[in-house]
Amino acid sequence: MSNLIDTYNNMLEARAVEAEDVVKEAEATQEVDERVEVLAKYAEAADGLLADEYGEDYDENDVEKLATLMINYDIENEEAAEKVAEFEQAGQIMANAFAQELDRISNDSESDNKE
């Protein structure tokens, strides 16, 4: 009887593992689809820009090169924005510390004047 229960439990575990694998595969597929969609948008934008500028006088390599440059430009801008946000946060921390130090000095000088 315990062998039957063990077999049943093993079967349930195997189904759970299979279900987990299916979910992971679906998530990976969704991530790939999202990346392909983003790349397609960049390629479409690059194709449109090249068509506006050069008419029919460009090829697939030009589209790929321009799309790559556009992606790299956007990545650099995003990284720069993150650095600016980090510097702004650091500046706020330093400004608050400076204000607290000035308050402490002011309070110390007021207590010295009272004595």
Secondary structure, DSSP 4 states (H G I P E B T S, - for coil): -HHHHHHHHHHHHHHHHHHHHHHHHHHHHHHHHHHHHHHHHHHHHHHHHHHHHHTT---HHHHHHHHHHHHHHHHHHHHHHHHHHHHHHHHHHHHHHHHHHHHHHHHHHHHHHH-
